[in-house]
Amino acid sequence: MDTTPTPGRGAAAAARAALPLDRGTLVRVVAIVVFLAIALVFLPTIGSDWTTTFTSVAIYSVITLGLGILYGRVGLISLGQVALLVVGVWTGTRLNYALDLPFPILLFVTGAITCVVGVLIGLPALRLSGLHLALITLMAAGAVNVVLVAINFPNGGGGFTGRTDTPDLSGLEPVRRPSIAEGDTAYYRYVVIVAAVMFLVALLHVRGKPGRAWAAIRESEPAALAAGVNIVFYKLWAFALASFMAGVAGCLLAAQVGQPTAQSFQTQDSLTLLAVTLIGGIYSLWGAVVAGCFSQLLPFLFQVQWGINPNFVLILFGAGLLQVLLTAPGGLAQQFPKDMANLGRLVWRGLGKVTGGGAPST
């Protein structure tokens, strides 16, 4: 068979090869650029309360991103992500008071320390999966909460805990923010940029060798082992990456709150975080953004904007989780575009019937 391409076909193939991006990738890049432009330019102009809420949405998107990698990419059900967030908040607060580090270095060091803690938690749980892993990580979250109640967060004191028991907390300095982002609006933009970097790191992992190894482990550990995948190494890698993201998010949250308190973090928050992650979508990075909105934006709308008891949000989470488990395992990040496409085709056919010409072929 003659495999020499004809001049026309060869030129077309060369032109396609010269294109750096295919159509689907180009659309995704444009969507990301538009999303970031809206997040950085438009959203900060809405109001101060909204700016604070969207800052929390960006921070919790990073947390759910790590949880989505563990569950959606590797198949590890972890309920300890809130515990790692607490470790990140505590570590970031302590280092912030103790050392005069530039904020980007503070973020990296906090993430690295939290990463080590996450790996230590993940080591004894490597042989577990499913419900057993979920229970072990939930117990770890409970243990972290007990320790937190005992020592509380640092507030500028001395010693290892960095806490001073003073009745008047008004004179204490809050956790330092970056010098270029001390105001709420500037800090919101700073958090969005850091979150975008974390999403880029996750994308590089998912598209690279770790992502392929994680997919093999999720589908079948025996098959992955037979294919030469180092299961222990890549599971620890996933724990390390998710823990690093939780540490970075914790440091950002500490600077946003100013003076974190132990009452702000409860063990049951781990269950809520897993629920919103499943609702958002564990197989798509966009699902982490949806989960962040569910986690922080919905309670704000219920309590502040609509004057409704925010506990009703838990009912919505339960209904959403049930719907995801039964009909939409990909979550809203995958199901919503499909539903909108089906609705668009239905409307298009309806318009064709009304005009009498029929729906045009695509």
N, C-alpha and C positions, 0 to 999 in steps of 0.2 A: 504494500500500500504506500502510495506517495504521501508523505507527511509534510512536504514542503508547503508552507502557507502561500495562498495567492496574495498578490500585492495589496489588494483591498483589505482582505482579512488581516494580513500581517500589519498593515498600518493601523487598523482599528485595535488590534491586540496591543500594539506598542503604545497607542494612545491611552488605552485603559491601564496598562502597566505603569505609565508615567504619572497617572493620577495618584496623589498621596492618600486620598480618602475615597472610599466608595460612597454611594448615595446615603445608605443607612447611617454610616459613621458621621458623615457631614451633617445630617439632620440632628443627630445626637449632640454633636459639638455646638451647633447653633442653639439648640435648646438649652444646653448648659450655660452658654454665654448669656443668653437672654435671661435665664433664671438668676444668674449671679448679678446681672445688671439691675434687675428688679429688686433683688435682696439688698444690694449695696446702695442704690440710689433712691428708690421709691419708698421702701418700707420704713426707713428711719424718719421720714417726714410725716408719718401718720400721727404720732404723739408719743409722749414719754412712757406711758404705761404700755403701749404697744411695743415700743423699742425694747423695754425690759423683758417683755414676754417673748419677743422674737429672739432675743439673746439666749433665753433659756431653751427655746426651740432648737437653735443651732447647737447648743451644748449637748442637749439630750439626743440630738441626731447623731452625734459622734458616739455616744454611749450605745445607742441601738445599732449603730453600724457595726461595732465590735461584736455585739450579741448576734446580729444577723450573719456575720462571718462564721461564728462558732456553730450556730444551728443550721443555717441555710447552706453553707458551703461544706462543712465537715460533718454535720449530723450530730453535734454534741449539744445536748440540752443543758445549759448552764443557768442556774439561778443565783449566781454569785456576782453578777456584773454591778449591782448596786453596792455590794461590799467593796469591790475594787474602786468604785467611784468614791466611796467614803475614804478609802486609803489615799486616793489621789487628792481629795480635798484636805485631809489632815496633813499629808506630806507637803503639799504646796503651801499651805498656811504656815507650817513650821519653818520651812526653808525661806519663805518670804520674810518672816520676822527675823530669822537668824542670819541670813546672808543677803548681801546687796548685789544679787545677781541680775544681769539683764533678763527681762521677762522671757524672751525666746529660749534662753538657756535654762531658766527656771522651769519652763514647760517641758523641755526635753529631759531634765534630771528627774522631775516628778514622774513623768511617764516611764523612765527607765526603772526607778525604784518600784513603782507599781507593777511594772512588767515582771520584776523578780518575784514579787509577792504572788502574782498570778501564776507564775510557773511553779512556785512552791506548792500552791494549792492544787494545781493541775497534775503534778507528779503522782501523788497517790491515787488519783482518780483516772489514770490513763487506761486501766483495765476495765473500767466501768463504762456503761453507756445507758441511754434511755432514762428510765425512772430512777435507777440507782445513782447515776451521775447527777441528776437533778436534785436528789435528796442530799447528796454529799455537799454540793455547792450551796444548797439552801442552808444547811447546817453551818457551813463556813460563813455565810452572810449573817446568821444569827450570832455566831461567836464574835464577829467583828463588831456587831451592834452592842453586844454586852461589854466588850472592851471600851468602845467609844463612850458609852454611858458612864463608865468608871473614870476615864481620864479626861473626857470632853476634848474640845478642840483648843489648840493653842490660841492665846490672845496677847502675846508679846511678853510673857513672863520668862523666867530662866529655867534651867534644867532640861531634861529630855522632853518632858511634856510641853514645856513652853507656856505654862498657864499660871496665871496669878489669880487667886481667889479674892477679888475685890467686889464690894457691893455696887460700886458705881462703874458701870461699863461705858458710860458716855465719854469718858476721857481717854479711852483706849484708841489707839490708831487702827484703822481698818486695814485689811490686807491690801497691799500696794498693787495698783494697776500699772500697765506699761506707761512710760512717760509720754508716748505719742497718742495714747488712748485713755486719758483719765476721765473724760466725760462719758455719759451713757451712750450717746450716739456714736462717738468715735470708738468706744469699746465694743459696741455691737458690730461695727464693721471689722474690727480686729478679730473678733470671735468668728465671724463668717469666713474670713480669709483663712484662719487656722483650720476651721472645719473643712473648707475646700481642699486644703493640703492633705488632711486626713482621708478624705474621700479619694483623692488622687493616689495616695499610698495604697488604699484598699483596692482600687482599680488595677494598679500595677501588679499587686499580688494575685488578684483573681484572674487576670489575663496571662500571667506568667506560669512558671513551673509550679509554684506552691498551689495555685488555683487548680491545676490539673491533678496534682496529688490529692488535694482535698476532695475533689469530685470523685476520684477513684475510691477514697476511703469512705465517703458517704454512701456510695452505691454498694460496695462490698469490701469489707476489710480483708477477707481471705483472697479475693481476686486482686486487690491492690498489693498485698504481700507477695503473691505469686508474680506480679508484674515488676517487682523490685522496688516498690515504694516503701520508704522507711516510715512506718506508721507512727512510731513513738516520736520521732523527730518532727514530723509535720503536724501532729496533734499539739505538741508543745509549742511549735511555731504559731499555731492558731491561738492558743491560750496567751502566748506572749504578745501577739499583735493586738488582740482584744483588750488585754490588760494595759498595754501602753496607751491605747486610745482612751480607756477609762481614766487613766492617770492624767492625761492631758486635759480631758474634759473636767476632771475634778479640780485641777489647778485653775482652769478658766472659771469654774463655778465659784471657787473660793474668792477670786478677785471680784466677781460680780456681786456676791452677797456682802462681802466686806468683813463680816464677823459671823461665820457659820456656827450653828448650834446643833447639838446632838438630836434635838427633837425634830429636826428637819428630815431625818433619814430613818426609816423604819424597815424592818425585815420584810414585811409584806409588799413593800414597793418592788421587790424583785419579781413577784408574780405579776404585778401590773405592767412592769417593763417588758416581760416576756409576752404578755397579751398584746400590747400595742405593737411590738415588733412583728408578731405573727399577722396582725391586722394590716400593718403597713406593707409587709411582703419581705420574706426572708431570702428570696432568690434574686432580688434586685437591689442595687444600691439606692435607688430612689425610694425604696421601701423604708429606709432609715429616716429620710426626710418626712415622710408621711407619719411614721411612728413618733418622731419628735413633735409634730403638730398635734397628734392625738394626746401625747403625754402632757404637754404644757399649754397649748393654745386652747383646747377644749375646756379645761377647768377654768381658764381665765375668762372665756366667753360666758360660761355658765354662772360663775360667781360674780364677776365684776360687771360685765356688760348686760347680762340678762337677769341678774338677781336670783338665780336658781341655786339650790343647794348643790355644790360640786360633787357630792357623793352619788348623784344621779348619773354622773359620767361612768361610774363603775357598771351600771346597768347597760349602758351603750357598749362598753368594752366587752361585757359578757355576751351580748347579742352579736356583736361583730366577730368575736372569737368563735362563736358557734357557727356563724355563717362561713367563716374562712375554713374551719375544719371540715365542714360538710360539702361545700360547693366550690370554694375558691382557695386552694392551697397556696397559690402564688400571692395572695393578699391583694390589697387595693392597687399596688403598683403595677400588677399585671392584669388584674381583672377590669379595672376602670377603663383603660384604653380600649380593651376589647368590647366592653359594653358601649362605649361612645361610638366606636366604629360600627357596631351592629345597629345602633340607633340612627346613625347617619345614613346607612344604607336603607333602613326602613323609611326614613323621611324622604330620601331621594326617590324611592319607588312610589311612595304615596304622591309626591309632587308630579311624577310622571303620569300616574293614573288620573290625577285631577286635570292636568293639561291635555290629556288624551293622546299624548305622543308616546307614552310608555317610558320606562326608565332607560336612559341612554346607556349603551354598553361602555364598559371601562377597559 
